[in-house]
């Protein structure tokens, strides 16, 4: 009788493990809308990714020989509006806003407002204003908040990102 109850216990344990593994896999496919990380300054992408992936010599021309019309123009961050760029080949989205270094603006969430093929747009949530204002320095520096790129948008269409009153277009990755 002991071996029969042991077999049932093992089967129940295996089924419970399979259920937990399935739940973890499903949640891994759909990242949350909260921030992955935030830090002072601008995001820095590793050189291989900035160059467009792995460095390979396929016999093509040098950068100087490349047609300028083929290049994607990415605006330089100026602080006049949020700066948004893809990281990790489009897997994450970095949003940089400017403000006081002692009271940085840390975005709290990312919501899809138009899915891929229907506008491809997201809105970044600004933090709630403090009920009691605190003293902040009068400097003007960048602070970056990073989110997983939502599964309902695509990197193969320009992405419209709304932060407060500003709307920024992220070029195709």
N, C-alpha and C positions, 0 to 999 in steps of 0.2 A: 504494500500500500504506500510505502514511503516513496518508491520510485515513480509511481503514478502522480502523486502530488508534487514531486520535484519537477516532473516534466511540465505540469501545468504552470508552475512558478516560473520556469525558464521561458515557456511560451509567452506568458504575460509580460515578463521582463523584456523579451525581444520585441513584442508588439508596442510596449510603452516606449522603448528606445527608437523604434521606427517612427512613431508618432512625433516624438520630440525632434528627431532629425528632419522630418518633413516640415515641421513648423519653422525650424531654423533656416532651412533652404528657402522657404517661401519668403521669409522676412529679409533674407539676404538679397533677394532679387528686387525688392522694392525698398530702397533706402528711405529713411525718415526725412522729414522736412526741416529738422533742426540743424544747427551748425555743427560741422565736423570739428572745426578748430577756428580760432581767431588769434591774431597777432598784430603787433605794431609794424607798420611799414608796408611795402608792396610785396606781392608774391614773386618768388624767383623760381623759374622753371629750369630744370636741368638742361644742359647744353644740347643733349641729343634730342630732347623733345622740342626745344626751340627750333632746331634745325629741321624739324619735320620727321622725326623718328630716328631710326638707326642710320648711321652713316654708311652708305654703300656707294661704290663707284660703278655706275651703270653706263659710263661713257658719255654722259650728258655734259652740257656746258657748265661753266662756272657761274657764280651768281651774277657777275658782270655781263655775261652773255645771255642771261635769262630775259625774256621779254617783260618789260615793266607792266604791261597790261595783265599778266598772269598773277602778279603779286597781290596778296590780300593786304589792304591797307588797314593797319590797326592803329588807332589814335594813341598818342602818347598821353600818359596820365598828367593832368594839369591841376587837378583839385577843383576845377570849375564844376565838374559833374562826377558821379561815381565812375570808377574804372572797373570793368568787368572782363574777365578772361577765363578760358577753359584751362584746367590743369589735368595732368595725367591722361593725355589724349582724349579729353572730353569727359572723363569720368567724374571730375569735380568742377565746380564753378566758384571762382574767387571773386568776391565783390569788395572793392576798396572804396571807402568814403573818408573824407577829410574832416578833421575837427581837432579839439583839444587833446593833447597827449595824456592829461590827467583825467579826462572824462571822455574816453573814446566812444564812438558810436559802434556798438556791437549789434549787428543785425540778428534777429531772433528766430527767423523762419523763412521758408521759401515755399510759395504756393503757385501751382500751375494755374494760369488764368486762360490759356488757350493751348490746346494740345498740338502736337506735331501735325502738320497738314491743315490745321485750322487757325493758324496764326503764330504758333510756337512762341509762347510768352509766359513769363513768370513774374511774380511780385515778391520782393524782399520786404519782410516786416521790420519796421523800425522799433527800437525798444520803447517801452512805456516811459513817459516823462516822470522824473522823480517828484513825489508830492512836495518834498522840501528840497529846493535847489542846493547844490553843494558848490563850493568854490572850484573853478577850473582855470587852468592857465590859458593865456591868450595866444598860445602858439597854434599853428595850423599844420597838422601832420596827417599822413595816411594811416588808416587802420583797416586790416583785411579780415573778412569773415569768409570761411570756406564751407560750401555745402556740397553734398553729393548731387550730381546732375539728375534731376527727376527722370523717371523712366517714361513719362508721358510726353517729353519733348525730345527733339533730335538735334544732333550736331551737324546734320546735313542741310539744315535750313538756318537762315539768320535767326537769332534768338532775341526777342525783345525783353529787356529786364527793367522793371519799374522799381525805383527806390525813392520813396516819398513822391515828390513832384517831378522827378527826373526819369526819363526813359532813355535807356542806352541799348544800342543794337550790337550784339556780339556776332562777328562774322562766322561763316561756316568754318568748321574745324577740319 
